[in-house]
Amino acid sequence: MKSYTLKASSTSRGEVTASFESQLAEGKSGEVLVRNGFSQTNFTIFLARLAIRAIEAGYDEAKLAQVFKQVAAGNASQARHACADIAIEFEGEKPQSLGKLWGTGGAKSVPDLSILAGL
């Protein structure tokens, strides 16, 4: 697996973009979005990993809610848009935008509602 670095463009330094720039780094919760692409499934995996790390770090409900706000947890489309101009450079390759890396497609999936039964 090639290592990578990220850098947000100077014109897209909003709160969500800045938050993602830190969370998409190698070893962070958002690495799944870089390695596996931005899809609804991968976005929810990112959020689950982020929540687990926050809870393990002792974040309470209010602080976790703020984290979710900063990464547009309620709106995958907003999150994807905020990340589109972050440049990624894989070791030995030219920099490109995450938007270009991810492309425009998105796989559809059938939900397994049985997982909600125990909640």
C-alpha atoms as an extended CHARMM CRD file, in Angstrom:
* protein
*
       119  EXT
         1         1  MET       CA              0.0000000000        0.0000000000        0.0000000000  PROA      1               0.0000000000
         2         2  LYS       CA              1.4180000000        3.3530000000       -1.0200000000  PROA      2               0.0000000000
         3         3  SER       CA              1.6470000000        6.0870000000        1.5690000000  PROA      3               0.0000000000
         4         4  TYR       CA              0.0590000000        9.4490000000        0.8220000000  PROA      4               0.0000000000
         5         5  THR       CA             -0.1300000000       13.0590000000        1.9290000000  PROA      5               0.0000000000
         6         6  LEU       CA             -3.0600000000       15.4750000000        1.8030000000  PROA      6               0.0000000000
         7         7  LYS       CA             -3.3470000000       19.2180000000        1.4140000000  PROA      7               0.0000000000
         8         8  ALA       CA             -6.4930000000       21.3140000000        1.1270000000  PROA      8               0.0000000000
         9         9  SER       CA             -6.3900000000       24.1010000000       -1.4170000000  PROA      9               0.0000000000
        10        10  SER       CA             -6.1190000000       27.5660000000        0.0730000000  PROA      10              0.0000000000
        11        11  THR       CA             -9.5110000000       28.5250000000       -1.3970000000  PROA      11              0.0000000000
        12        12  SER       CA            -11.4280000000       25.6850000000        0.2810000000  PROA      12              0.0000000000
        13        13  ARG       CA            -10.4820000000       26.0690000000        3.9380000000  PROA      13              0.0000000000
        14        14  GLY       CA            -13.9650000000       25.6790000000        5.3970000000  PROA      14              0.0000000000
        15        15  GLU       CA            -14.5580000000       23.8760000000        8.6790000000  PROA      15              0.0000000000
        16        16  VAL       CA            -15.6490000000       20.6160000000        7.0400000000  PROA      16              0.0000000000
        17        17  THR       CA            -12.7370000000       20.6200000000        4.5800000000  PROA      17              0.0000000000
        18        18  ALA       CA            -10.2100000000       21.3280000000        7.3350000000  PROA      18              0.0000000000
        19        19  SER       CA            -11.7170000000       18.5890000000        9.5030000000  PROA      19              0.0000000000
        20        20  PHE       CA            -11.5130000000       16.0810000000        6.6910000000  PROA      20              0.0000000000
        21        21  GLU       CA             -7.9640000000       17.0720000000        5.8140000000  PROA      21              0.0000000000
        22        22  SER       CA             -6.9630000000       15.8620000000        9.2790000000  PROA      22              0.0000000000
        23        23  GLN       CA             -9.2360000000       12.8160000000        9.4020000000  PROA      23              0.0000000000
        24        24  LEU       CA             -8.3620000000       11.4400000000        5.9420000000  PROA      24              0.0000000000
        25        25  ALA       CA             -4.6950000000       11.0710000000        6.8770000000  PROA      25              0.0000000000
        26        26  GLU       CA             -3.1010000000        7.6470000000        7.0640000000  PROA      26              0.0000000000
        27        27  GLY       CA             -4.0100000000        5.8730000000       10.2730000000  PROA      27              0.0000000000
        28        28  LYS       CA             -7.0580000000        8.0720000000       10.9150000000  PROA      28              0.0000000000
        29        29  SER       CA            -10.7200000000        7.0820000000       10.6810000000  PROA      29              0.0000000000
        30        30  GLY       CA            -11.1090000000        8.5290000000        7.1830000000  PROA      30              0.0000000000
        31        31  GLU       CA             -8.3230000000        6.4990000000        5.5970000000  PROA      31              0.0000000000
        32        32  VAL       CA            -11.0800000000        4.1120000000        4.4590000000  PROA      32              0.0000000000
        33        33  LEU       CA            -12.3930000000        6.8840000000        2.1640000000  PROA      33              0.0000000000
        34        34  VAL       CA             -9.0000000000        7.3080000000        0.5160000000  PROA      34              0.0000000000
        35        35  ARG       CA             -8.2020000000        3.6130000000        0.1660000000  PROA      35              0.0000000000
        36        36  ASN       CA            -11.6850000000        2.3630000000       -0.7690000000  PROA      36              0.0000000000
        37        37  GLY       CA            -13.3330000000        5.4410000000       -2.3430000000  PROA      37              0.0000000000
        38        38  PHE       CA            -16.1080000000        7.7410000000       -1.2190000000  PROA      38              0.0000000000
        39        39  SER       CA            -19.3770000000        5.8520000000       -1.1340000000  PROA      39              0.0000000000
        40        40  GLN       CA            -22.2950000000        5.9180000000        1.2790000000  PROA      40              0.0000000000
        41        41  THR       CA            -21.0570000000        2.6460000000        2.7820000000  PROA      41              0.0000000000
        42        42  ASN       CA            -17.4960000000        3.8810000000        3.2580000000  PROA      42              0.0000000000
        43        43  PHE       CA            -18.7580000000        7.1850000000        4.6700000000  PROA      43              0.0000000000
        44        44  THR       CA            -20.7470000000        5.3340000000        7.3360000000  PROA      44              0.0000000000
        45        45  ILE       CA            -17.7110000000        3.1240000000        8.1080000000  PROA      45              0.0000000000
        46        46  PHE       CA            -15.6920000000        6.3180000000        8.5520000000  PROA      46              0.0000000000
        47        47  LEU       CA            -18.3340000000        7.7240000000       10.9310000000  PROA      47              0.0000000000
        48        48  ALA       CA            -18.4450000000        4.4900000000       12.9390000000  PROA      48              0.0000000000
        49        49  ARG       CA            -14.6610000000        4.4420000000       13.2950000000  PROA      49              0.0000000000
        50        50  LEU       CA            -14.6400000000        8.1180000000       14.2370000000  PROA      50              0.0000000000
        51        51  ALA       CA            -17.3300000000        7.5510000000       16.8870000000  PROA      51              0.0000000000
        52        52  ILE       CA            -15.4730000000        4.5840000000       18.3710000000  PROA      52              0.0000000000
        53        53  ARG       CA            -12.2480000000        6.5830000000       18.6050000000  PROA      53              0.0000000000
        54        54  ALA       CA            -14.0730000000        9.5550000000       20.1430000000  PROA      54              0.0000000000
        55        55  ILE       CA            -15.7960000000        7.3940000000       22.7620000000  PROA      55              0.0000000000
        56        56  GLU       CA            -12.5140000000        5.6350000000       23.5590000000  PROA      56              0.0000000000
        57        57  ALA       CA            -10.9540000000        9.1020000000       24.0130000000  PROA      57              0.0000000000
        58        58  GLY       CA            -13.6650000000        9.9840000000       26.5390000000  PROA      58              0.0000000000
        59        59  TYR       CA            -15.7720000000       12.3250000000       24.4020000000  PROA      59              0.0000000000
        60        60  ASP       CA            -19.2360000000       12.9280000000       25.8060000000  PROA      60              0.0000000000
        61        61  GLU       CA            -22.4100000000       13.3000000000       23.7580000000  PROA      61              0.0000000000
        62        62  ALA       CA            -22.0020000000       17.0580000000       23.2430000000  PROA      62              0.0000000000
        63        63  LYS       CA            -18.3900000000       16.7840000000       22.1110000000  PROA      63              0.0000000000
        64        64  LEU       CA            -19.1770000000       13.8500000000       19.8060000000  PROA      64              0.0000000000
        65        65  ALA       CA            -22.0650000000       15.8300000000       18.2980000000  PROA      65              0.0000000000
        66        66  GLN       CA            -19.6450000000       18.6850000000       17.5730000000  PROA      66              0.0000000000
        67        67  VAL       CA            -17.2370000000       16.2530000000       15.8790000000  PROA      67              0.0000000000
        68        68  PHE       CA            -20.0940000000       14.9410000000       13.7320000000  PROA      68              0.0000000000
        69        69  LYS       CA            -21.0440000000       18.5030000000       12.7880000000  PROA      69              0.0000000000
        70        70  GLN       CA            -17.4660000000       19.2640000000       11.7550000000  PROA      70              0.0000000000
        71        71  VAL       CA            -17.4120000000       16.2980000000        9.3500000000  PROA      71              0.0000000000
        72        72  ALA       CA            -20.9470000000       16.8300000000        8.0000000000  PROA      72              0.0000000000
        73        73  ALA       CA            -22.0160000000       13.4560000000        9.3940000000  PROA      73              0.0000000000
        74        74  GLY       CA            -25.6480000000       14.0580000000        8.4810000000  PROA      74              0.0000000000
        75        75  ASN       CA            -24.8980000000       14.8470000000        4.8450000000  PROA      75              0.0000000000
        76        76  ALA       CA            -22.5410000000       12.5950000000        2.8660000000  PROA      76              0.0000000000
        77        77  SER       CA            -22.9820000000       14.7620000000       -0.2140000000  PROA      77              0.0000000000
        78        78  GLN       CA            -21.8070000000       17.8740000000        1.6600000000  PROA      78              0.0000000000
        79        79  ALA       CA            -18.8580000000       15.9400000000        3.0680000000  PROA      79              0.0000000000
        80        80  ARG       CA            -17.8440000000       14.6430000000       -0.3630000000  PROA      80              0.0000000000
        81        81  HSD       CA            -18.1110000000       18.1230000000       -1.8370000000  PROA      81              0.0000000000
        82        82  ALA       CA            -16.0150000000       19.6140000000        0.9770000000  PROA      82              0.0000000000
        83        83  CYS       CA            -13.2830000000       17.0340000000        0.3050000000  PROA      83              0.0000000000
        84        84  ALA       CA            -13.2790000000       17.2410000000       -3.4920000000  PROA      84              0.0000000000
        85        85  ASP       CA            -10.5770000000       19.9190000000       -3.6450000000  PROA      85              0.0000000000
        86        86  ILE       CA             -8.2430000000       18.3330000000       -1.1290000000  PROA      86              0.0000000000
        87        87  ALA       CA             -5.1470000000       17.2740000000       -3.0430000000  PROA      87              0.0000000000
        88        88  ILE       CA             -3.7400000000       13.8130000000       -2.4700000000  PROA      88              0.0000000000
        89        89  GLU       CA             -0.2830000000       12.7050000000       -3.4520000000  PROA      89              0.0000000000
        90        90  PHE       CA              0.5380000000        9.0180000000       -3.3420000000  PROA      90              0.0000000000
        91        91  GLU       CA              4.1860000000        8.1310000000       -2.9670000000  PROA      91              0.0000000000
        92        92  GLY       CA              5.8220000000        8.3550000000       -6.4000000000  PROA      92              0.0000000000
        93        93  GLU       CA              2.7660000000        9.7910000000       -8.1600000000  PROA      93              0.0000000000
        94        94  LYS       CA              1.5470000000       13.2340000000       -9.1760000000  PROA      94              0.0000000000
        95        95  PRO       CA             -0.8670000000       15.0760000000       -6.8720000000  PROA      95              0.0000000000
        96        96  GLN       CA             -4.5490000000       14.9450000000       -7.7870000000  PROA      96              0.0000000000
        97        97  SER       CA             -7.7790000000       16.0510000000       -6.1900000000  PROA      97              0.0000000000
        98        98  LEU       CA             -9.7590000000       13.5890000000       -4.1070000000  PROA      98              0.0000000000
        99        99  GLY       CA            -12.6920000000       14.4560000000       -6.3620000000  PROA      99              0.0000000000
       100       100  LYS       CA            -10.7650000000       13.1010000000       -9.3450000000  PROA      100             0.0000000000
       101       101  LEU       CA             -9.5740000000       10.0580000000       -7.4000000000  PROA      101             0.0000000000
       102       102  TRP       CA            -13.1240000000        9.2040000000       -6.3390000000  PROA      102             0.0000000000
       103       103  GLY       CA            -14.7620000000        9.8620000000       -9.7010000000  PROA      103             0.0000000000
       104       104  THR       CA            -18.4970000000       10.3350000000       -9.9710000000  PROA      104             0.0000000000
       105       105  GLY       CA            -19.9370000000        6.8320000000       -9.5530000000  PROA      105             0.0000000000
       106       106  GLY       CA            -21.6080000000        5.3510000000       -6.5430000000  PROA      106             0.0000000000
       107       107  ALA       CA            -22.6650000000        1.7630000000       -5.9890000000  PROA      107             0.0000000000
       108       108  LYS       CA            -26.2160000000        1.1240000000       -4.8330000000  PROA      108             0.0000000000
       109       109  SER       CA            -26.8530000000       -1.3730000000       -2.0640000000  PROA      109             0.0000000000
       110       110  VAL       CA            -29.8890000000       -3.0530000000       -0.5470000000  PROA      110             0.0000000000
       111       111  PRO       CA            -30.2230000000       -2.2810000000        3.1660000000  PROA      111             0.0000000000
       112       112  ASP       CA            -30.2560000000       -5.0980000000        5.7380000000  PROA      112             0.0000000000
       113       113  LEU       CA            -32.9080000000       -3.8000000000        8.1290000000  PROA      113             0.0000000000
       114       114  SER       CA            -32.4960000000       -6.7420000000       10.5090000000  PROA      114             0.0000000000
       115       115  ILE       CA            -29.5070000000       -5.0070000000       12.0860000000  PROA      115             0.0000000000
       116       116  LEU       CA            -31.8760000000       -2.3790000000       13.5350000000  PROA      116             0.0000000000
       117       117  ALA       CA            -34.0050000000       -4.9660000000       15.3600000000  PROA      117             0.0000000000
       118       118  GLY       CA            -31.8200000000       -4.9930000000       18.4770000000  PROA      118             0.0000000000
       119       119  LEU       CA            -31.7840000000       -1.2110000000       18.9720000000  PROA      119             0.0000000000
